Amino acid sequence: MATAPSVSYSMTVRLEVPASGTAVSQLTTAVESSGGSVTGLDVTASGHETLRIDVTIAATSTAHAQEIVEKLRGIEGVSLGKVSDRTFLMHLGGKIEMSSKHPIRNRDDLSMVYTPGVARVCQAIADNPEDARRLTIKRNSVAVVTDGSAVLGLGNIGPKAALPVMEGKAALFKRFAGIDAWPLCLDTQDTDEIVAIVKAIAPGFAGINLEDISAPRCFEIEARLREAVDIPVFHDDQHGTAIVVLAALTNALRVVDKKIEDVRVVMSGAGAAGTAILRLLNAAGVRHAVVADIHGVVHAGRQDLVSADPESPLRWIADNTNPEGVTGTLREAVVGADVFIGVSAPNVLAGDDVAAMADGAIVFALANPDPEVDPAIARQTAAVVATGRSDFPNQINNVLVFPGVFRGLLDAQSRTVNTEMMLAAAGALADVVHDDELNANYIIPSVFNDKVAGAVAGAVRDAARAVTSTTVV
């Protein structure tokens, strides 16, 4: 699948070129003929004989960017200077910082912010621990916790390499929901140690966002922490994805005029995201779901599941999906299906497979960066197509969910997060797309739609305040 130039592979190249002649136009031609895109061209200095020009280019990969730079170097009369990777520049020194809400200008300020005045506040919290939510940053703080074992599509790269992602997550919490989030990258992948560490740091936070922890350990870690701490624990890779998928599916079904309880859903991927999606879809009314993993369709009689741990996620899938007893491969299962949801690997389906689905087919191919089926090909026969990418319509992006979910949880001072709250979040997100806006290319709003976080937060806050008994997804 051809990949378009992206700002994430963006370089600024400083060049000196002759002041006269065609050198400037040659620069643009060199970039575009190499498959790149010129996004900026600035003259930063000028003399009688030469111009200093900063050319900003977008490429498809790091290697592609380097190829373009070499082509620029080869233009006669052009002198190549500094080459800056704009993404790396944005990460220099980190992307977030702590700042004080009150200036400390004199001795009086110091005496109230710190000692001796702070002692009275400490004593008030010691007398009434619930005052920590009122008198400290706890009321608006979320810990973003990872062990670096399943980072993006990079795999087990460890806690230090995971830190840029967690910083980005914290920045998004602040940008979209005004939440102070703190990246905590743990140098252990031992389940017991992770649970103990998070339990120990929980008093300083009003919520825990688990991130990029590999399956199946992520299931146990989340479940144990929900039992151990008195604040909501939310694994975004599971539940954030599930909420956005349900919201998008709700609107896609409106486009094709089908009911959720009637459609047959086929899913590729039985990991953390896939399991959470299934649980939430079941709660929303899906009655006919089939799941396939690397070994084929999941069913109760499959050899590797006959003696599987009855508490394992894969066994749960076998026991709670596939009521018709479908067997075989993913490609066989998808024939006649109304909905395909992929959270697995690139290119597991072809155009012919999508064409074999039911009329009004819905395809969510969410593997990144390369989806389960080429979206351009899927769109030839499917009625609605969504991906996890930003260069196609209908991007399924967790940023649509986690800021608003936590904003609602924190505002309600919730001690947990449950199915009702997640269903409320999905419904609110779907409703951001009004009837007069809805179409096959717009089933989910943009992450920059300023109504999203508030709508999700309000729905979660109301659900958290209304629900007294909890059934955790």
Sequence and secondary structure as in RCSB ss.txt:
>XXXX:A:sequence
MATAPSVSYSMTVRLEVPASGTAVSQLTTAVESSGGSVTGLDVTASGHETLRIDVTIAATSTAHAQEIVEKLRGI
EGVSLGKVSDRTFLMHLGGKIEMSSKHPIRNRDDLSMVYTPGVARVCQAIADNPEDARRLTIKRNSVAVVTDGSA
VLGLGNIGPKAALPVMEGKAALFKRFAGIDAWPLCLDTQDTDEIVAIVKAIAPGFAGINLEDISAPRCFEIEARL
REAVDIPVFHDDQHGTAIVVLAALTNALRVVDKKIEDVRVVMSGAGAAGTAILRLLNAAGVRHAVVADIHGVVHA
GRQDLVSADPESPLRWIADNTNPEGVTGTLREAVVGADVFIGVSAPNVLAGDDVAAMADGAIVFALANPDPEVDP
AIARQTAAVVATGRSDFPNQINNVLVFPGVFRGLLDAQSRTVNTEMMLAAAGALADVVHDDELNANYIIPSVFND
KVAGAVAGAVRDAARAVTSTTVV
>XXXX:A:secstr
     EEEEEEEEEEEEESSSSHHHHHHHHHHHTT EEEEEEEEEE SSEEEEEEEEEESSHHHHHHHHHHHHTS
TT EEEEEEEHHHHHHTT S     SS   SHHHHHHHSTTTHHHHHHHHHH GGGHHHHSGGGGEEEEEE SSS
BTTTBS HHHHHHHHHHHHHHHHHHHH  EEEEEE S   HHHHHHHHHHHGGG SEEEE S  TTHHHHHHHHH
HHH SS EEEIIIIIHHHHHHHHHHHHHHHHT  TTT EEEEE  SHHHHHHHHHHHHHT  EEEEEETTEE  T
T HHHHTS TTSHHHHHHHHS TT   S HHHHTTT SEEEE S TTSS HHHHHTS TT EEEE  SSS SS H
HHHTTT SEEEES SSSSSB  GGGTHHHHHHHHHHTT S   HHHHHHHHHHHHHTS TTT BTTBSS  TT T
THHHHHHHHHHHHHHH  S    
